[in-house]
């Protein structure tokens, strides 16, 4: 059986390749080059040349074939252009989720299949198992064994077809065990720090990155008081719509407290970069209006505009990893859900309606952000996901 491993030059993918070789697979290592523009990369954080060299040294140590695959054109079209468009529209995309769906398990997977691969493998902390239901093969995407490193969230958009071809060799290990294996095998990446930042690009300076396409444009920062009448319920009945409707602010709802360089550079819940001082509590971004170029802020993380019990996903943007469990209109079901990576799972009720899938949490969630992914689980199995509307 032939497996192509996406080798990033880090310890996780190095050990993934090592383990597969030990298990008797025919292993080929491929480094994906997704980025050429050095201007916005914080170079000493994640230079791709060094990563590529580290991957090559590991491949030579394991005596497996190795090549570099340039996917920068596809990466720009599918990830970077999408990111610019989302920020411009006032939403906050998740490039890591998209990178897995569009690059690693699509473009890269197809390249691997052309090399005669039976599977592709990555160094994700996630697990997979397979069973048969009514004569159909079903693949389950499970959380990684290491709860602190579980990366199933980033794989939340994978399909059954993609999962069928995926292997996650380190998903049943803890990070400390992965490092110990690398050390024992004398792999150069054993002590290497985990890379941060954009998938396969490295740490970027986001404002400078966005400013390549989105011009800075000065606008007002308006503070909304936590005791504003906007937040009074006054006998309003709670419906799926009211529980999931974000607050819409108007300049007259608050007072100007500063100036920013472009509403599209800010995201809900953001605290840094506002450069407004002298307040009793820290200021957080509550909402952005990219049409009027206004950033609305409020004091303290307990501000009522930052905490909501519900969100909704357009039906076209609902994705079921477990297609066989897709909900029908009018159906409701309880799951555990999260709205960002590494956030603890919270109980939520999902309601499938004609227009949206509504997700109502037992506990209010902080900084629900359009463009990000909500993901729902049953026990440790990831069932589905969707883009927050």
Secondary structure, 3 states (H helix, E strand, C coil): CEEEEECCCCHHHHHHHHHHHHCCCEEEEEEEECCCCCCCECHHHHCHHHHHHHHHHHHHHHCCEEEEEECHHHHHHHHHHHHHHHHHCCCCCCHHHHHHHHHHHHHHHHHHHHCCCCEEECCCCEEEEEEEECCEEEEEEEECCCCCCCCHHHHCCCCHHHHHCEECCCCCCCHHHHHHHHHHCCCCCCCCCCCCCECCCECECHHHHHHCCCCCCCEEEEECCCCCHHHCCCCCCCCHHHHHCCCCCCHHHCEEEEEECCHHHCCCCCCCCCCCCCCCCCEEEEEEECCCCEEEEEECCCCCCCEEEEEEEEEEEEEECCHHHCCCCCCEEEEEEECCCCCCCEEEEEEECCCEEEEEEEEEEECCCCCCEEEEEECCEEEEEEEEC
